[in-house]
Amino acid sequence: MNSDMDICKPLDLQKDGQNMMNSENIEKVRCLIIGSGPAGYTAAIYASRANLRPVLYTGLETGGQLTTTTDVDNYPGYPEGVTGPQMMEDFKKQAERFGADIRFGIATSVDFSGKIHKVTFDDMKIIEADAVIIATGATAKYLGLESETRYAGMGVSACATCDGFFYRGKDVAVVGGGDTAAEEAIYLSGLCRKVYLIVRRHELRASKVMQDKVFKSGNIEILWEHQAINLFGENGVEGATLVKKKGTADEETVTIKIDGFFLAIGHTPNSVVFKQYLETDQVGYIKTIPGTSKTNVEGVFAAGDVQDPNYRQAVTAAGSGCMAAIDAEHYLSELK
Ligand SMILES: Cc1cc2nc3c(=O)[nH]c(=O)nc-3n(C[C@H](O)[C@H](O)[C@H](O)COP(=O)(O)OP(=O)(O)OC[C@H]3O[C@@H](n4cnc5c(N)ncnc54)[C@H](O)[C@@H]3O)c2cc1C
């Protein structure tokens, strides 16, 4: 594997022998799609129906984030709901039906310096593309507790909009002190009986407006200077163990009874590999020209969570995948 530094280097600057390509490892395509979540597959459906003969690389997580969840109840067209893996299998089949070429591989370096965009997969194969659609998603941050993994999909969630509905009338906790945490707590307070907001510091980082909303809500209790250290329960989350004022003389252990544990400590957009060429915001979300999927590099488009700090839903990701394919089609038709 390349070092992190190498990953960001233009290909012609990579001196490492393993990256010296022969022509068999180079393939030319019109439209390359990177990522196999709702954004990538939707882009593939539209691009293949527009006869762009797209090649899509899935990345490590074939099907994207939704393959890590059970019930998806809010995607239109599934009146009875659907499991995340099944939904993504349906997306894939639909893209394949129109001829999308779907392959396994991870983009490890890019060269967007010329008119032909070069993307290397698995440090081995170079795809030269006229248009590239980046749909690599964003990864939610977790605290790193072993019990978070154990209860994944059984009471632990990083998305209140996605999973809050399953906790109507129940008690839940939200971890975080920024705007996202305040927003998630306020959203859940409209559905749940009680919301604990677990805040590591003695103040919120959230904006004044969001703080006021939290303080005014009748059923959000802020647990200042608390840190979650464990989750417990028989067949799902039934409670959390917290440490109050950790590392001080007043340190104490507290337990709360909850049915749901929501992380709201941020996301990491999967954009590192493109950062040398593409403008991002401070967090790493790829910047697009408002109302389009166009990035600062002509012929490179971004769709889904990797360019969306606000909504991060399957339906918005799919919608922006459609936009990216249409933008790519317009771009390619003008290239001719
Ligand atoms: C547990 C959970 C439950 C959720 N539930 C819901 C829900 O009920 N309803 C809802 O609307 N939303 C839900 N979401 C949010 C939803 O999953 C995301 O908004 C959506 O998947 C974003 O789609 P995307 O296509 O942008 O990216 P993702 O789904 O994140 O897919 C990104 C893709 O990019 C690939 N990739 C990443 N890096 C590379 C690389 N270097 N090279 C090649 N490929 C790469 C990955 O392998 C993956 O295939 C949930 C999220 C989680 C985590």
PDBQT file of the ligand as one rigid body, heavy atoms in Angstrom, charges set to zero:
ROOT
HETATM    1  C1  LIG A 401     -26.640   2.617  10.594  1.00  0.00    +0.000 C 
HETATM    2  C2  LIG A 401     -27.195   3.585   9.573  1.00  0.00    +0.000 A 
HETATM    3  C3  LIG A 401     -28.554   3.604   9.335  1.00  0.00    +0.000 A 
HETATM    4  C4  LIG A 401     -29.067   4.478   8.397  1.00  0.00    +0.000 A 
HETATM    5  N1  LIG A 401     -30.415   4.454   8.166  1.00  0.00    +0.000 NA
HETATM    6  C5  LIG A 401     -30.932   5.264   7.209  1.00  0.00    +0.000 A 
HETATM    7  C6  LIG A 401     -32.320   5.234   6.919  1.00  0.00    +0.000 A 
HETATM    8  O1  LIG A 401     -33.103   4.489   7.540  1.00  0.00    +0.000 OA
HETATM    9  N2  LIG A 401     -32.779   6.074   5.939  1.00  0.00    +0.000 N 
HETATM   10  C7  LIG A 401     -31.937   6.917   5.256  1.00  0.00    +0.000 A 
HETATM   11  O2  LIG A 401     -32.412   7.635   4.354  1.00  0.00    +0.000 OA
HETATM   12  N3  LIG A 401     -30.636   6.983   5.520  1.00  0.00    +0.000 NA
HETATM   13  C8  LIG A 401     -30.113   6.169   6.478  1.00  0.00    +0.000 A 
HETATM   14  N4  LIG A 401     -28.767   6.235   6.760  1.00  0.00    +0.000 N 
HETATM   15  C9  LIG A 401     -27.933   7.215   6.032  1.00  0.00    +0.000 C 
HETATM   16  C10 LIG A 401     -27.618   6.651   4.642  1.00  0.00    +0.000 C 
HETATM   17  O3  LIG A 401     -27.088   5.358   4.770  1.00  0.00    +0.000 OA
HETATM   18  C11 LIG A 401     -26.650   7.564   3.912  1.00  0.00    +0.000 C 
HETATM   19  O4  LIG A 401     -27.158   8.881   3.852  1.00  0.00    +0.000 OA
HETATM   20  C12 LIG A 401     -26.422   7.068   2.493  1.00  0.00    +0.000 C 
HETATM   21  O5  LIG A 401     -25.994   5.720   2.489  1.00  0.00    +0.000 OA
HETATM   22  C13 LIG A 401     -25.377   7.920   1.770  1.00  0.00    +0.000 C 
HETATM   23  O6  LIG A 401     -25.205   7.399   0.504  1.00  0.00    +0.000 OA
HETATM   24  P1  LIG A 401     -23.881   7.635  -0.343  1.00  0.00    +0.000 P 
HETATM   25  O7  LIG A 401     -24.122   6.928  -1.631  1.00  0.00    +0.000 OA
HETATM   26  O8  LIG A 401     -23.562   9.071  -0.367  1.00  0.00    +0.000 OA
HETATM   27  O9  LIG A 401     -22.700   6.971   0.477  1.00  0.00    +0.000 OA
HETATM   28  P2  LIG A 401     -22.499   5.588   1.242  1.00  0.00    +0.000 P 
HETATM   29  O10 LIG A 401     -23.743   4.825   1.417  1.00  0.00    +0.000 OA
HETATM   30  O11 LIG A 401     -21.712   5.948   2.447  1.00  0.00    +0.000 OA
HETATM   31  O12 LIG A 401     -21.566   4.781   0.247  1.00  0.00    +0.000 OA
HETATM   32  C14 LIG A 401     -20.257   5.171   0.014  1.00  0.00    +0.000 C 
HETATM   33  C15 LIG A 401     -19.632   4.185  -0.937  1.00  0.00    +0.000 C 
HETATM   34  O13 LIG A 401     -18.343   4.656  -1.313  1.00  0.00    +0.000 OA
HETATM   35  C16 LIG A 401     -17.423   3.589  -1.254  1.00  0.00    +0.000 C 
HETATM   36  N5  LIG A 401     -16.099   4.171  -1.067  1.00  0.00    +0.000 N 
HETATM   37  C17 LIG A 401     -15.613   4.903  -0.039  1.00  0.00    +0.000 A 
HETATM   38  N6  LIG A 401     -14.328   5.231  -0.238  1.00  0.00    +0.000 NA
HETATM   39  C18 LIG A 401     -13.983   4.678  -1.437  1.00  0.00    +0.000 A 
HETATM   40  C19 LIG A 401     -12.796   4.630  -2.194  1.00  0.00    +0.000 A 
HETATM   41  N7  LIG A 401     -11.655   5.212  -1.789  1.00  0.00    +0.000 N 
HETATM   42  N8  LIG A 401     -12.806   3.965  -3.383  1.00  0.00    +0.000 NA
HETATM   43  C20 LIG A 401     -13.930   3.360  -3.828  1.00  0.00    +0.000 A 
HETATM   44  N9  LIG A 401     -15.094   3.385  -3.153  1.00  0.00    +0.000 NA
HETATM   45  C21 LIG A 401     -15.114   4.012  -1.964  1.00  0.00    +0.000 A 
HETATM   46  C22 LIG A 401     -17.913   2.704  -0.128  1.00  0.00    +0.000 C 
HETATM   47  O14 LIG A 401     -17.421   1.377  -0.283  1.00  0.00    +0.000 OA
HETATM   48  C23 LIG A 401     -19.420   2.790  -0.351  1.00  0.00    +0.000 C 
HETATM   49  O15 LIG A 401     -19.822   1.845  -1.299  1.00  0.00    +0.000 OA
HETATM   50  C24 LIG A 401     -28.218   5.364   7.691  1.00  0.00    +0.000 A 
HETATM   51  C25 LIG A 401     -26.841   5.348   7.937  1.00  0.00    +0.000 A 
HETATM   52  C26 LIG A 401     -26.329   4.467   8.870  1.00  0.00    +0.000 A 
HETATM   53  C27 LIG A 401     -24.835   4.428   9.118  1.00  0.00    +0.000 C 
ENDROOT
TORSDOF 0
